[in-house]
């Protein structure tokens, strides 16, 4: 599923969302965004690099499975979890086709991207300055998110490099 373009999943996902009655609801955007094969692969690759000696030492010290997870695995996985959160947020924030497909009927539920598209096409050519200002305002949360979390983001990619 990593090699198949995401656009090919839109129609089958729409059919599933329609049968579940989620078309027109934010659930139709949140659930698919939170379950990503790429994110699962990224976390699996990162967690495989956690030394077994740390987990074995925690078990010898009397730590149970949940204790090993919450005291060893989760703190060591903070960089990859931050990276997954950033990538998921950026993908959801920049998504245009998902909201267009699921939320088109109700303008009060439109995402920023749909609003910008409507704003851009409502009066073509006459509001270029306003469109550029809105586009700049839309990118501010992504820039701030990366600015505050860049240390964790870089740690995750440095931890995945070959040693």
C-alpha positions as CSV (number, residue, x, y, z in Angstrom):
1,X,0.0,0.0,0.0
2,X,3.0,2.3,0.2
3,X,3.5,2.1,-3.6
4,X,-0.1,2.9,-4.5
5,X,-1.0,6.6,-4.9
6,X,-3.4,7.9,-2.3
7,X,-5.8,9.3,-4.9
8,X,-6.7,5.7,-5.8
9,X,-8.1,5.2,-2.3
10,X,-10.5,8.1,-2.5
11,X,-13.4,6.3,-4.1
12,X,-13.3,3.1,-2.0
13,X,-12.9,5.2,1.1
14,X,-15.9,7.4,0.1
15,X,-18.0,4.2,-0.3
16,X,-17.0,3.1,3.2
17,X,-17.7,6.5,4.7
18,X,-21.0,6.7,2.9
19,X,-22.1,3.3,4.2
20,X,-21.1,4.3,7.7
21,X,-23.0,7.5,7.4
22,X,-20.0,9.7,8.0
23,X,-20.1,11.8,4.8
24,X,-20.7,15.4,5.9
25,X,-19.0,14.8,9.3
26,X,-15.4,15.5,10.4
27,X,-15.0,11.8,11.3
28,X,-14.6,11.1,7.6
29,X,-11.4,13.2,7.7
30,X,-10.1,12.3,11.2
31,X,-10.2,8.5,11.0
32,X,-8.4,8.0,7.7
33,X,-5.8,10.6,8.6
34,X,-5.0,9.0,11.9
35,X,-4.4,5.5,10.3
36,X,-1.6,5.8,7.9
37,X,0.5,2.9,6.5
38,X,3.5,5.2,6.2
39,X,3.2,6.3,9.8
40,X,3.0,2.7,11.0
41,X,6.0,1.8,8.9
42,X,8.0,4.8,10.2
43,X,7.2,3.9,13.9
44,X,8.0,0.2,13.3
45,X,11.3,1.0,11.8
46,X,12.2,3.4,14.6
47,X,11.0,1.1,17.4
48,X,13.0,-1.9,16.0
49,X,16.1,0.1,16.7
50,X,15.4,0.3,20.5
51,X,18.0,-2.0,22.1
52,X,16.6,-5.2,23.5
53,X,19.0,-4.9,26.3
54,X,17.1,-1.9,27.7
55,X,13.8,-3.9,27.6
56,X,15.4,-7.0,29.1
57,X,17.0,-4.9,31.9
58,X,13.6,-3.3,32.7
59,X,12.0,-6.8,32.9
60,X,14.8,-8.1,35.2
61,X,14.2,-5.1,37.4
62,X,10.5,-6.2,37.7
63,X,8.9,-4.0,35.2
64,X,5.7,-5.4,33.6
65,X,4.8,-5.1,29.9
66,X,2.9,-1.9,30.4
67,X,5.8,-0.5,32.5
68,X,8.3,-1.4,29.8
69,X,6.1,0.4,27.3
70,X,5.4,3.5,29.3
71,X,8.9,3.8,30.9
72,X,11.2,2.6,28.2
73,X,9.6,2.4,24.7
74,X,7.4,5.5,24.8
75,X,10.0,8.0,26.1
76,X,12.6,6.7,23.6
77,X,10.0,7.0,20.8
78,X,9.2,10.6,21.4
79,X,11.1,11.9,18.3
80,X,9.3,9.5,16.0
81,X,5.9,10.2,17.6
82,X,6.5,13.9,17.1
83,X,7.5,13.4,13.5
84,X,4.4,11.3,12.9
85,X,2.3,14.0,14.5
86,X,3.9,16.7,12.4
87,X,3.5,14.7,9.2
88,X,-0.1,13.8,10.0
89,X,-1.0,17.4,10.8
90,X,0.7,18.7,7.7
91,X,-1.1,16.1,5.5
92,X,-4.5,16.9,7.1
93,X,-3.9,20.6,7.0
94,X,-2.9,20.6,3.3
95,X,-5.6,18.0,2.2
96,X,-7.9,19.3,-0.4
97,X,-9.6,16.3,-2.0
98,X,-10.7,14.7,1.2
99,X,-12.6,17.7,2.5
100,X,-13.9,18.4,-1.0
101,X,-15.2,14.8,-1.3
102,X,-16.7,14.5,2.2
103,X,-17.7,18.0,3.3
104,X,-18.7,19.8,0.1
105,X,-22.4,20.1,0.9
106,X,-22.0,22.2,4.1
107,X,-19.8,25.3,3.7
108,X,-19.8,25.8,7.5
109,X,-17.6,22.6,7.8
110,X,-15.1,23.5,5.1
111,X,-11.5,23.3,5.9
112,X,-9.1,26.2,5.2
113,X,-8.0,24.8,1.9
114,X,-11.6,24.6,0.6
115,X,-12.3,28.1,1.9
116,X,-9.2,29.4,0.1
117,X,-10.2,27.7,-3.1
118,X,-13.7,29.2,-2.9
119,X,-12.2,32.6,-2.1
120,X,-9.8,32.3,-5.1
121,X,-12.4,31.2,-7.6
122,X,-15.3,33.4,-6.5
123,X,-13.9,36.5,-8.1
124,X,-11.2,35.3,-10.4
125,X,-8.3,37.7,-11.0
126,X,-9.7,40.6,-8.9
127,X,-8.5,39.6,-5.5
128,X,-4.9,38.4,-6.0
129,X,-3.5,40.4,-3.1
130,X,-6.1,39.0,-0.7
131,X,-5.5,35.4,-1.9
132,X,-1.7,35.8,-1.3
133,X,-2.4,37.2,2.1
134,X,-4.7,34.3,2.9
135,X,-2.2,31.8,1.6
136,X,0.5,33.3,3.8
137,X,-1.8,33.2,6.8
138,X,-2.6,29.6,6.1
139,X,1.1,28.6,6.1
140,X,1.8,30.3,9.5
141,X,0.6,27.4,11.7
142,X,2.8,25.0,9.7
143,X,5.9,27.2,10.1
144,X,5.3,27.7,13.8
145,X,4.7,24.0,14.3
146,X,8.0,23.1,12.6
147,X,9.8,25.9,14.4
148,X,8.8,24.6,17.8
149,X,9.2,20.9,17.1
150,X,12.2,21.0,14.7
151,X,14.5,19.5,17.4
152,X,12.4,16.4,17.8
153,X,11.9,16.2,14.0
154,X,15.6,16.2,13.4
155,X,16.2,13.7,16.2
156,X,13.8,11.2,14.6
157,X,15.5,11.4,11.2
158,X,19.0,11.3,12.8
159,X,17.9,8.2,14.7
160,X,16.8,6.4,11.6
161,X,20.1,6.9,9.7
162,X,22.5,4.1,9.2
163,X,25.2,3.7,11.8
